């Protein structure tokens, strides 16, 4: 497509998609060695010009902390403004939302001190924005990014910022200051007259405190349960946080909260219970990172915490309908698990290595450990019971190495494309997948360790990512606002009838799985400031069997999607209330309350013949449900 930037005609490659949102598509623009990004709106952008021009003017002063507009982009044919250019972030940045997931932190090597350092940097960035006359407004954990390797932070979606007389016109319910709620209790993002609300520095510091608290504890400050205030929004209005007496949270979460320093907890209480909107103390964040120690149970404790809240609170766990068995322990945190009928395996990060722990289902059998890969900021690892796929990005391509976990020996090395900022690869049942020049290739090792490569389908090059799907793979392609889904395998390829998102609806995450003749697509989305979960069940012909959309707040287990198991047409996922089994055919959700002490939201699961394998911190446990 051809556009005009700075008076010069430019050709943009629609295959270079960096991101897709409800309002715009972001493309990579590389010219003469310089890498920049171009944000193209899906609707007319004329009304955005005054704010975009103002942001272009302040951009140079905030380089390094906010991805601000640099130049306006015009349509070549009509001359209309259709977007803007901005710096292209280097690889490695992830949404702050991921910091609330223990498995992500384990894979990235993020301990409590590094989490505190990242949150401190975010607070410093907020100060700089305020000093420049900018209010973030729609401040949430999807539009603030962090690079785990060095703690660098960056604001994106900066065209929504508020400055001078130009308002921020969007909000996200989970991060909106309750002092700014609209009159409708069921829809707090909606204002009385439909006009944009005016945010302030105080509301930014409120949102910052929510992000900080979630990153450090894994729970929203107004999470938990309170009989008198059944919804998050009602608890926020009443100032009933998880720090309040009588608000119930899982014991594992309560211990993470109580392990923080008193000064931090006092600061959070002032924000969430006394509605204090003064700038959060960055000194408290800095001092809290000094003197942290790790208890033998794995919980990290602030300096001065003599007793571990997890150990002192632990009493006899009610067995109920679940029995537990610890299969392995790790000096680092487990972040991936896999299992089949005879074997299981798990990955943990220990120092500079990614270590695989392997065992079999026979009682008393020995457990082995091998180094699967060197841990690094550009390295991703996928796991199967007897194999690991190690992918290391380098520019527009990535090196893919298959490792036999029984010996630790590399059995194959090849390359794969990078799509939407991430390497396009996956590891399935006994085989791996990569993409080369738009061709999806299956890699399968024979009994002698030789790897056979078989092309199984064609996709759009550099715009397709892969998801494991039983004895195949689902290829998801994004082309200028449209996503398509293909189920590929040696038995044949089909297009999946996955419905498009509504206008203005943004995809946060998606989880795809398949078993036998069924596939499921779960999507966590944001529309009108409210989080939703879309569930789509399909058959092997690609026909849609069920489709359901529900608010995340009304769903058992909320928006927990990742790390689950798809078996017998149902999804089992770890949530804050324990394991929950969702049946997409009937929309039934069955919680297993007795598992609540043994899991946290979205911890990795794998199904085996003796129960469910759970990766939780430094322990690998087997849960057997009655």
Secondary structure, 3 states (H helix, E strand, C coil): CEEEECCEEEECCCCCEEEECCCEEEEEEEECCEEEEEEEECCCCHHHHHHHHHHHHHHHHHCCCECCEEEEEEECCCCCEEEEEEECCCCCEEEHHHHHCHHHHHHHCCCHHHHHHHHHHHHHHHHHHHHCCEECCCCCCCCEEEECCCCEEEECCHHHCEECCECCCCCCHHHCCHHHCCCCCCCCCCCCCCCCCCCCHHHHHHHHHHHHHHHHHCCCCCCCECCCCCCHHHHHHHCCCCCCCCCECCHHHHHHHHCCCHHHHHHHHHHHCCCCCCCCCHHHHHHHCCCCEECCCCCEECCCCCCCHHHHHCCCCCCCCEEEEEEEECCCCEEEEEECCCEEEEEEEECCEEEEEEEECCCCCCCEEEEEEECCCCEEEEEECCEEEEEEEECCEEEEEEEECCCCEEEEEEEEEEECCEECEEECCCEEEEEECCEEEEEEECCCCCEEEEEEEECCCCCEEEEECCCCEEEEEEECCEEEEEEECCCCCEEECCCCCCCCCEEEEEEEEEECCEEEEEEEEEECCEEEEEEEEEECCCCEEEEEEEEHHHCCCCCCCCCCEEECCEEEEEECCEEEEEECCCCEEEEEHHHHHHCCCCCCEEEECCEEEEEECCEEEEEEEC
